[in-house]
């Protein structure tokens, strides 16, 4: 029947689109060595920063710049934060940007957390892992930045500039950003309104 042909065509196009997306977002495999040598830079805001994103009101807490290797990226479409934060980036700098360290870890992301687990003996201290990597909830400041964030690939080194923010939705839902690099667990994620993206 004709509708079956239309359905098969639509499913085929959907499958091809999915395969193309996976190809475009395939991981990058950089050379060994420290790829992101500097720690994130966090400074006080010179003026109050507030922004509206849909049902959310964002309040700036600090200016933030980070140069880091992308250890993982995870998209979220259906959780309670997806309307504001459709994607998280697990970022690593210093030792956590070096293949020779990262090959000793299994890195995963789910339910808004970034997790790491040593495959064998720890190549660096636990504290160094915590202080040189973070799960970052990224919020695009505009459509251009949103397009750039969607194209980022695991293994790339990026420089992100923006503002760490707290957010409150009109139904009372809220999220708070971390303001330190040495925390872990619930509440340790940076919530970043990204104003500029540069792939290095």
Phi, psi and omega in degrees: 000156186299321182295332178293321178296319178296317180297315180297319178298317180295319179295321179296315178298320178297318179294318178296319178298318179298316179296320179295318178299317179296323178294315181296328184258017180299148182299150173266145181240086183285168179289164178294160178116168178288116183265336179228100193269344185255150175284156175303148180251117179242126181226157179295148176285139178280340179213162179292135180241121172228150180210151175252132173228100183060238181274001186258143169248123182255137178239123182290140178247328182194150170286143186216132173229136179219132170251120189205159171274138177280113180272335180190155173219138183223130178265145179231128182244338193233000180275180188289347180254357190297331180290339177255318187234090182280358184205143173245146174242127168272122187242144178226142178223172184059224182303331181279015171246005186257126178309320186292337173272314186295332180294346178272359183238148166259122185245130180222162174224137172191158180040043174073014176243149169253130182234146174229146180217127180293138177282331178209229180290140180294125180282338177221166181292151179305319180298325180290323176299312182298317185280350183237022174203156182198149168272126185240119174280113185258129178245124180284132179287334179203179184294326178297314179295321178302317179296320179294317181297322181295336183265359182291147184234146176302134181101338177290154171255128184232154171244116180250135178236138179174214187225134170283133188226154163259151180227144175229129178267160185293349176261007179098348175299141182216163174213140180242142178274151167285149177238018178219156181261000185250019177259167178208164179083197183300134180087000184268357183279143171280136174251110192240122169278106187274123181256339180208139179233129175228123175271126186263000000 
